[in-house]
């Protein structure tokens, strides 16, 4: 027998604690029964990212790391649980210790400024009438829309980083384009880097914050990035 495996239903949430503990107990019992019949599995594996980080006993012979492989926590609750279980009251730098994050992000989502334009006060921006320029506004067009995973729900709500500053999405997010307000960063020009997820200078947009704005979980945000987006591997 090569192996025996299972998957925990909700290891990322403390509300499922009793259910997960019951699953762990059941799995161990099944393994015991299998061995009693002469079936000796070479490998036991049951832990996804959340289980491996929250229930160390589930790591066994192998783990099936998914989202943590990219440096992201399954949920904020998983991260807080890790923080509390690794809390050291004797650490003289206890406050900085609480902010330590052992996972390193390995993914960012970037685009560029396609064009810029100045819109007069009193003019509508984008489709329909959802955004009316109250003052003369400088706008940058970004070639990313809901066809590429940037939700239409982020119309007049989303944020990107350009020119070292966090800027607002204004108007309706189109299928393959959106507009952002660069009035406070007037030097932004065509070709400049735009961060949708990741860092630029001292600004950052995390997957978690991006997901919260769209009411998605981290997993959904990441898997919605389409396969036709160019991938660049960095060392």
JOURVEN-V153267 format. One record per residue. N is the residue number from 1. RES is the residue in one letter. BURIAL is b if it has 16 or more other ideal C-beta (glycine too) atoms within 10 Angstrom, else e. Layout:
N|RES|BURIAL  N|RES|BURIAL
This chain:
1|X|e  2|X|e  3|X|e  4|X|b  5|X|e  6|X|b  7|X|e  8|X|b  9|X|e  10|X|e  11|X|b  12|X|b  13|X|b  14|X|e  15|X|e  16|X|b  17|X|e  18|X|e  19|X|e  20|X|b  21|X|e  22|X|e  23|X|b  24|X|b  25|X|e  26|X|e  27|X|b  28|X|e  29|X|e  30|X|e  31|X|b  32|X|e  33|X|e  34|X|e  35|X|e  36|X|e  37|X|e  38|X|e  39|X|e  40|X|e  41|X|e  42|X|e  43|X|e  44|X|b  45|X|b  46|X|b  47|X|b  48|X|b  49|X|b  50|X|b  51|X|b  52|X|b  53|X|b  54|X|b  55|X|b  56|X|e  57|X|e  58|X|b  59|X|e  60|X|b  61|X|e  62|X|e  63|X|b  64|X|e  65|X|e  66|X|e  67|X|b  68|X|b  69|X|e  70|X|b  71|X|e  72|X|b  73|X|b  74|X|b  75|X|b  76|X|e  77|X|e  78|X|b  79|X|b  80|X|e  81|X|b  82|X|b  83|X|e  84|X|e  85|X|e  86|X|e  87|X|e  88|X|e  89|X|e  90|X|e  91|X|e  92|X|e  93|X|e  94|X|e  95|X|e  96|X|e  97|X|e  98|X|e  99|X|e  100|X|e  101|X|e  102|X|e  103|X|b  104|X|e  105|X|e  106|X|e  107|X|e  108|X|b  109|X|b  110|X|b  111|X|b  112|X|e  113|X|b  114|X|e  115|X|e  116|X|b  117|X|e  118|X|e  119|X|b  120|X|e  121|X|e  122|X|e  123|X|e  124|X|e  125|X|b  126|X|b  127|X|e  128|X|e  129|X|e  130|X|e  131|X|b  132|X|e  133|X|b  134|X|e  135|X|e  136|X|e  137|X|b  138|X|b  139|X|b  140|X|b  141|X|b  142|X|b  143|X|e  144|X|b  145|X|b  146|X|b  147|X|e  148|X|b  149|X|b  150|X|b  151|X|b  152|X|e  153|X|e  154|X|b  155|X|b  156|X|e  157|X|e  158|X|b  159|X|b  160|X|b  161|X|b  162|X|b  163|X|b  164|X|e  165|X|e  166|X|b  167|X|b  168|X|b  169|X|b  170|X|b  171|X|b  172|X|b  173|X|b  174|X|b  175|X|e  176|X|e  177|X|b  178|X|b  179|X|b  180|X|b  181|X|b  182|X|b  183|X|b  184|X|e  185|X|b  186|X|e  187|X|e  188|X|b  189|X|e  190|X|e  191|X|e  192|X|b  193|X|e  194|X|b  195|X|b  196|X|b  197|X|b  198|X|b  199|X|e  200|X|b  201|X|e  202|X|e  203|X|b  204|X|e  205|X|b  206|X|e  207|X|b  208|X|b  209|X|e  210|X|b  211|X|b  212|X|e  213|X|b  214|X|b  215|X|e  216|X|b  217|X|b  218|X|b  219|X|b  220|X|e  221|X|b  222|X|b  223|X|e  224|X|e  225|X|b  226|X|e  227|X|e  228|X|e  229|X|e  230|X|e  231|X|e  232|X|e  233|X|e  234|X|e  235|X|e
